[in-house]
Amino acid sequence: MTPADPFDNLIEIREYLAGDRVQCLVCGKKYLRLTHWHLITHGMSADEYRAQFGIPWTYSLTSAVSRANTGRVQKAVNKANLTYRRQVGQTTENNRKAPIAAQNYWLDTIRPQGPLKSAQLRVIVPCDDCGVDVPTTELTKVHGTRCKACRVVAKAARDQAKAALLLLPRCA
């Protein structure tokens, strides 16, 4: 096969990538993998190399030995990541703290926004029924606010209305 001829089928491509080394089809040198830097010397990218020689983009330009080594190392790393669990009482290295300016910015600007801020701010509003001052939060002051005594009276009135509805005769 001359350097300008693309591969005809996937069997040829698999044979090309199955050896101990991958031969550069431009210069003829053999490598474990055709790197970006090597292909730059020929003035092409990996995608251009694949297009010129008919190699699908899903195939890496790597020898079988290099793929096996990479896979073996990656499997060990992935397994170590999956099995690592911090034991009870084991201390970890403290992370660096953010600068004070960043911490203050977070406390003043980021954290208090939205419902959290309005749920934390305490306000005093008058009871809707009797006018007594009732402590509540900024978030709930827009709803009907009642003191404890008025809540008890309102609950009793609701219960009495429910009982009266239950005693009404049903229509057939």
BALOBA-1460 file (C-alpha; in Angstrom, 3 decimals):
// residues 172
<rec num="1" residu="m" x="0.000" y="0.000" z="0.000"/>
<rec num="2" residu="t" x="1.364" y="3.411" z="-0.903"/>
<rec num="3" residu="p" x="1.041" y="6.350" z="1.520"/>
<rec num="4" residu="a" x="-1.693" y="8.000" z="-0.576"/>
<rec num="5" residu="d" x="-3.998" y="4.947" z="-0.650"/>
<rec num="6" residu="p" x="-6.770" y="4.875" z="1.960"/>
<rec num="7" residu="f" x="-7.808" y="1.629" z="3.642"/>
<rec num="8" residu="d" x="-10.493" y="-0.346" z="1.840"/>
<rec num="9" residu="n" x="-12.198" y="-2.061" z="4.779"/>
<rec num="10" residu="l" x="-12.253" y="-2.349" z="8.572"/>
<rec num="11" residu="i" x="-10.246" y="-5.587" z="8.560"/>
<rec num="12" residu="e" x="-7.239" y="-3.750" z="7.093"/>
<rec num="13" residu="i" x="-7.629" y="-0.948" z="9.645"/>
<rec num="14" residu="r" x="-7.794" y="-3.423" z="12.544"/>
<rec num="15" residu="e" x="-4.684" y="-5.225" z="11.267"/>
<rec num="16" residu="y" x="-2.898" y="-1.874" z="10.947"/>
<rec num="17" residu="l" x="-3.691" y="-0.990" z="14.600"/>
<rec num="18" residu="a" x="-3.253" y="-4.538" z="16.007"/>
<rec num="19" residu="g" x="0.549" y="-4.688" z="16.039"/>
<rec num="20" residu="d" x="3.148" y="-3.753" z="18.644"/>
<rec num="21" residu="r" x="3.700" y="-0.442" z="16.883"/>
<rec num="22" residu="v" x="1.673" y="1.812" z="14.569"/>
<rec num="23" residu="q" x="3.424" y="2.856" z="11.393"/>
<rec num="24" residu="c" x="2.938" y="6.437" z="10.264"/>
<rec num="25" residu="l" x="1.570" y="6.144" z="6.742"/>
<rec num="26" residu="v" x="3.178" y="9.455" z="5.742"/>
<rec num="27" residu="c" x="6.815" y="8.962" z="6.805"/>
<rec num="28" residu="g" x="6.929" y="5.212" z="7.522"/>
<rec num="29" residu="k" x="8.269" y="5.484" z="11.105"/>
<rec num="30" residu="k" x="6.794" y="3.240" z="13.804"/>
<rec num="31" residu="y" x="5.423" y="4.498" z="17.132"/>
<rec num="32" residu="l" x="3.400" y="3.227" z="20.080"/>
<rec num="33" residu="r" x="0.875" y="5.918" z="19.201"/>
<rec num="34" residu="l" x="0.654" y="8.621" z="16.578"/>
<rec num="35" residu="t" x="0.653" y="11.754" z="18.668"/>
<rec num="36" residu="h" x="-0.582" y="15.205" z="17.857"/>
<rec num="37" residu="w" x="3.010" y="16.462" z="17.818"/>
<rec num="38" residu="h" x="4.162" y="13.866" z="15.301"/>
<rec num="39" residu="l" x="1.260" y="14.591" z="12.967"/>
<rec num="40" residu="i" x="2.003" y="18.346" z="13.230"/>
<rec num="41" residu="t" x="5.389" y="17.646" z="11.625"/>
<rec num="42" residu="h" x="3.448" y="16.428" z="8.595"/>
<rec num="43" residu="g" x="1.161" y="19.472" z="8.701"/>
<rec num="44" residu="m" x="-2.006" y="17.595" z="9.625"/>
<rec num="45" residu="s" x="-4.230" y="16.874" z="12.588"/>
<rec num="46" residu="a" x="-5.392" y="13.446" z="13.738"/>
<rec num="47" residu="d" x="-8.764" y="13.997" z="12.060"/>
<rec num="48" residu="e" x="-7.102" y="14.951" z="8.783"/>
<rec num="49" residu="y" x="-4.860" y="11.848" z="9.027"/>
<rec num="50" residu="r" x="-7.907" y="9.641" z="9.594"/>
<rec num="51" residu="a" x="-9.770" y="11.267" z="6.694"/>
<rec num="52" residu="q" x="-6.797" y="10.901" z="4.322"/>
<rec num="53" residu="f" x="-6.361" y="7.195" z="5.047"/>
<rec num="54" residu="g" x="-10.002" y="6.223" z="5.596"/>
<rec num="55" residu="i" x="-9.724" y="5.454" z="9.315"/>
<rec num="56" residu="p" x="-12.986" y="5.994" z="11.209"/>
<rec num="57" residu="w" x="-12.837" y="8.693" z="13.876"/>
<rec num="58" residu="t" x="-13.877" y="6.122" z="16.510"/>
<rec num="59" residu="y" x="-10.514" y="4.331" z="16.147"/>
<rec num="60" residu="s" x="-7.579" y="5.665" z="18.141"/>
<rec num="61" residu="l" x="-4.212" y="5.974" z="16.423"/>
<rec num="62" residu="t" x="-2.662" y="3.731" z="19.059"/>
<rec num="63" residu="s" x="-0.998" y="0.305" z="18.948"/>
<rec num="64" residu="a" x="-2.588" y="-2.697" z="20.662"/>
<rec num="65" residu="v" x="0.230" y="-2.792" z="23.257"/>
<rec num="66" residu="s" x="-0.273" y="0.849" z="24.168"/>
<rec num="67" residu="r" x="-4.069" y="0.420" z="24.400"/>
<rec num="68" residu="a" x="-3.631" y="-2.626" z="26.668"/>
<rec num="69" residu="n" x="-1.192" y="-0.794" z="28.952"/>
<rec num="70" residu="t" x="-3.436" y="2.239" z="29.191"/>
<rec num="71" residu="g" x="-6.463" y="0.061" z="29.903"/>
<rec num="72" residu="r" x="-4.625" y="-1.873" z="32.618"/>
<rec num="73" residu="v" x="-3.488" y="1.326" z="34.348"/>
<rec num="74" residu="q" x="-6.907" y="2.972" z="34.033"/>
<rec num="75" residu="k" x="-8.685" y="-0.075" z="35.451"/>
<rec num="76" residu="a" x="-6.397" y="-0.016" z="38.490"/>
<rec num="77" residu="v" x="-6.966" y="3.715" z="38.980"/>
<rec num="78" residu="n" x="-10.722" y="3.371" z="38.590"/>
<rec num="79" residu="k" x="-10.802" y="0.424" z="41.001"/>
<rec num="80" residu="a" x="-8.793" y="2.379" z="43.570"/>
<rec num="81" residu="n" x="-11.195" y="5.302" z="43.218"/>
<rec num="82" residu="l" x="-14.192" y="3.042" z="43.726"/>
<rec num="83" residu="t" x="-12.843" y="1.159" z="46.732"/>
<rec num="84" residu="y" x="-11.383" y="4.098" z="48.669"/>
<rec num="85" residu="r" x="-13.424" y="4.902" z="51.732"/>
<rec num="86" residu="r" x="-12.321" y="7.126" z="54.579"/>
<rec num="87" residu="q" x="-12.195" y="5.169" z="57.814"/>
<rec num="88" residu="v" x="-13.924" y="6.425" z="60.965"/>
<rec num="89" residu="g" x="-11.579" y="8.725" z="62.849"/>
<rec num="90" residu="q" x="-9.205" y="9.116" z="59.912"/>
<rec num="91" residu="t" x="-8.229" y="12.728" z="59.450"/>
<rec num="92" residu="t" x="-7.866" y="14.327" z="56.072"/>
<rec num="93" residu="e" x="-5.679" y="17.191" z="55.020"/>
<rec num="94" residu="n" x="-7.421" y="20.520" z="55.503"/>
<rec num="95" residu="n" x="-8.342" y="22.278" z="52.308"/>
<rec num="96" residu="r" x="-7.081" y="25.769" z="51.733"/>
<rec num="97" residu="k" x="-9.547" y="28.352" z="52.916"/>
<rec num="98" residu="a" x="-10.747" y="31.032" z="50.596"/>
<rec num="99" residu="p" x="-9.379" y="34.534" z="51.196"/>
<rec num="100" residu="i" x="-11.313" y="36.596" z="53.747"/>
<rec num="101" residu="a" x="-12.576" y="38.926" z="51.022"/>
<rec num="102" residu="a" x="-14.081" y="35.975" z="49.140"/>
<rec num="103" residu="q" x="-15.624" y="34.572" z="52.331"/>
<rec num="104" residu="n" x="-17.206" y="37.933" z="53.151"/>
<rec num="105" residu="y" x="-18.470" y="38.302" z="49.585"/>
<rec num="106" residu="w" x="-20.089" y="34.883" z="49.856"/>
<rec num="107" residu="l" x="-21.656" y="35.656" z="53.217"/>
<rec num="108" residu="d" x="-22.965" y="39.074" z="52.144"/>
<rec num="109" residu="t" x="-23.946" y="38.423" z="48.550"/>
<rec num="110" residu="i" x="-24.375" y="34.795" z="47.640"/>
<rec num="111" residu="r" x="-25.716" y="32.982" z="50.691"/>
<rec num="112" residu="p" x="-28.482" y="35.340" z="51.844"/>
<rec num="113" residu="q" x="-30.242" y="35.667" z="48.485"/>
<rec num="114" residu="g" x="-33.653" y="34.176" z="47.771"/>
<rec num="115" residu="p" x="-35.961" y="32.508" z="50.280"/>
<rec num="116" residu="l" x="-33.081" y="31.723" z="52.620"/>
<rec num="117" residu="k" x="-32.463" y="35.406" z="53.328"/>
<rec num="118" residu="s" x="-36.123" y="36.197" z="53.800"/>
<rec num="119" residu="a" x="-36.563" y="33.131" z="56.000"/>
<rec num="120" residu="q" x="-33.750" y="34.328" z="58.292"/>
<rec num="121" residu="l" x="-34.778" y="37.960" z="58.719"/>
<rec num="122" residu="r" x="-36.983" y="38.351" z="61.773"/>
<rec num="123" residu="v" x="-39.672" y="41.061" z="61.741"/>
<rec num="124" residu="i" x="-42.580" y="42.149" z="63.958"/>
<rec num="125" residu="v" x="-46.005" y="42.577" z="62.333"/>
<rec num="126" residu="p" x="-49.455" y="43.301" z="63.812"/>
<rec num="127" residu="c" x="-51.977" y="40.465" z="64.198"/>
<rec num="128" residu="d" x="-54.590" y="40.579" z="61.435"/>
<rec num="129" residu="d" x="-57.447" y="40.121" z="63.918"/>
<rec num="130" residu="c" x="-56.563" y="41.954" z="67.156"/>
<rec num="131" residu="g" x="-53.524" y="44.107" z="66.208"/>
<rec num="132" residu="v" x="-51.085" y="42.630" z="68.796"/>
<rec num="133" residu="d" x="-47.425" y="42.559" z="67.677"/>
<rec num="134" residu="v" x="-46.413" y="39.091" z="66.402"/>
<rec num="135" residu="p" x="-42.790" y="38.036" z="65.683"/>
<rec num="136" residu="t" x="-42.388" y="36.298" z="62.315"/>
<rec num="137" residu="t" x="-40.000" y="36.150" z="59.364"/>
<rec num="138" residu="e" x="-39.757" y="38.313" z="56.291"/>
<rec num="139" residu="l" x="-40.823" y="35.311" z="54.215"/>
<rec num="140" residu="t" x="-44.124" y="34.726" z="56.020"/>
<rec num="141" residu="k" x="-45.163" y="38.291" z="56.827"/>
<rec num="142" residu="v" x="-47.065" y="38.563" z="53.531"/>
<rec num="143" residu="h" x="-49.408" y="35.764" z="54.615"/>
<rec num="144" residu="g" x="-52.150" y="36.293" z="57.138"/>
<rec num="145" residu="t" x="-50.460" y="36.621" z="60.530"/>
<rec num="146" residu="r" x="-52.315" y="35.921" z="63.770"/>
<rec num="147" residu="c" x="-51.295" y="35.794" z="67.431"/>
<rec num="148" residu="k" x="-51.708" y="32.527" z="69.377"/>
<rec num="149" residu="a" x="-55.043" y="33.525" z="70.908"/>
<rec num="150" residu="c" x="-56.531" y="34.460" z="67.522"/>
<rec num="151" residu="r" x="-55.237" y="31.196" z="65.970"/>
<rec num="152" residu="v" x="-57.036" y="29.175" z="68.666"/>
<rec num="153" residu="v" x="-60.284" y="31.105" z="68.072"/>
<rec num="154" residu="a" x="-59.986" y="30.711" z="64.262"/>
<rec num="155" residu="k" x="-59.323" y="26.959" z="64.571"/>
<rec num="156" residu="a" x="-62.386" y="26.532" z="66.808"/>
<rec num="157" residu="a" x="-64.538" y="28.422" z="64.281"/>
<rec num="158" residu="r" x="-63.249" y="26.208" z="61.417"/>
<rec num="159" residu="d" x="-63.933" y="23.040" z="63.398"/>
<rec num="160" residu="q" x="-67.454" y="24.222" z="64.213"/>
<rec num="161" residu="a" x="-68.129" y="24.975" z="60.517"/>
<rec num="162" residu="k" x="-66.877" y="21.504" z="59.493"/>
<rec num="163" residu="a" x="-69.106" y="19.853" z="62.075"/>
<rec num="164" residu="a" x="-72.110" y="21.807" z="60.802"/>
<rec num="165" residu="l" x="-71.376" y="20.674" z="57.228"/>
<rec num="166" residu="l" x="-71.229" y="17.048" z="58.313"/>
<rec num="167" residu="l" x="-74.674" y="17.309" z="59.929"/>
<rec num="168" residu="l" x="-76.352" y="18.601" z="56.738"/>
<rec num="169" residu="p" x="-78.603" y="16.007" z="55.044"/>
<rec num="170" residu="r" x="-77.160" y="14.553" z="51.859"/>
<rec num="171" residu="c" x="-78.960" y="14.887" z="48.582"/>
<rec num="172" residu="a" x="-80.016" y="11.601" z="46.958"/>
